Amino acid sequence: SPGHITVEVNGVGYRVFIPLSTFYELADEGSPIALNVFTAVREDAIHLYGFRTPEEKQLFELLLSVNGIGPKLAINLLSGISSA
């Protein structure tokens, strides 16, 4: 699914939510990848958000600082931003 990937680390799979720009830059399934990860901890869940560049992660964190924007909305906003 374009909205998330499963990253396997030592036999454990982690669901990582990613913007579309990151999804389209990924290599073939099973290939090693490096992501800049933001961990969102809530009372009832822990979610991971992955980005190809530190700048993309910083923009995500900047969006989170805006009142009313949570991680899901921030990742959707990033998905609509072209990297060109």
SULGIKA-V307531 format. One record per residue. N is the residue number from 1. PHI is phi in whole degrees, -180 to 180 (NA if undefined). PSI is psi in whole degrees, -180 to 180 (NA if undefined). NEAR is the number of other ideal C-beta (glycine too) atoms within 8 Angstrom. Layout:
# SULGIKA-V307531
n & phi & psi & near
N & PHI & PSI & NEAR
N & PHI & PSI & NEAR
This chain:
# SULGIKA-V307531
n & phi & psi & near
1 & NA & 137 & 3
2 & -63 & -23 & 4
3 & -81 & -16 & 7
4 & -157 & 161 & 8
5 & -133 & 163 & 9
6 & -108 & 121 & 8
7 & -103 & 123 & 10
8 & -97 & 126 & 8
9 & -129 & 115 & 6
10 & 51 & 43 & 4
11 & 84 & 0 & 4
12 & -110 & 129 & 6
13 & -94 & 132 & 6
14 & -118 & 129 & 9
15 & -80 & 125 & 9
16 & -122 & 121 & 13
17 & -79 & 136 & 12
18 & -137 & 150 & 14
19 & -74 & 161 & 11
20 & -58 & -35 & 8
21 & -60 & -39 & 13
22 & -70 & -42 & 13
23 & -58 & -45 & 11
24 & -75 & -15 & 6
25 & -92 & -7 & 6
26 & -71 & 148 & 8
27 & -80 & -169 & 4
28 & -62 & 153 & 4
29 & -57 & 137 & 3
30 & 93 & -11 & 3
31 & -79 & 147 & 7
32 & -65 & 143 & 3
33 & -136 & 159 & 7
34 & -124 & 127 & 3
35 & -126 & 150 & 11
36 & -91 & 117 & 10
37 & -108 & 135 & 10
38 & -109 & 129 & 12
39 & -105 & 120 & 8
40 & -103 & 116 & 9
41 & -105 & 123 & 4
42 & -118 & 174 & 7
43 & -60 & -36 & 3
44 & -113 & 1 & 3
45 & -163 & 159 & 5
46 & -124 & 124 & 7
47 & -118 & 143 & 10
48 & -109 & 136 & 12
49 & -124 & 126 & 15
50 & -114 & 145 & 13
51 & -139 & 146 & 15
52 & -74 & -30 & 8
53 & -127 & 154 & 7
54 & -62 & -33 & 7
55 & -66 & -40 & 6
56 & -65 & -40 & 14
57 & -65 & -41 & 13
58 & -62 & -40 & 8
59 & -64 & -41 & 10
60 & -58 & -48 & 15
61 & -65 & -36 & 9
62 & -64 & -43 & 8
63 & -61 & -38 & 12
64 & -64 & -25 & 10
65 & -76 & -10 & 5
66 & -83 & 130 & 7
67 & -57 & 128 & 3
68 & 93 & -5 & 4
69 & -106 & 117 & 9
70 & -102 & -179 & 7
71 & -58 & -41 & 12
72 & -65 & -44 & 7
73 & -67 & -41 & 9
74 & -61 & -43 & 12
75 & -67 & -36 & 14
76 & -68 & -38 & 8
77 & -64 & -43 & 10
78 & -63 & -33 & 13
79 & -66 & -25 & 9
80 & -91 & -4 & 5
81 & -96 & 125 & 9
82 & -78 & 141 & 4
83 & -83 & -3 & 4
84 & -80 & NA & 2
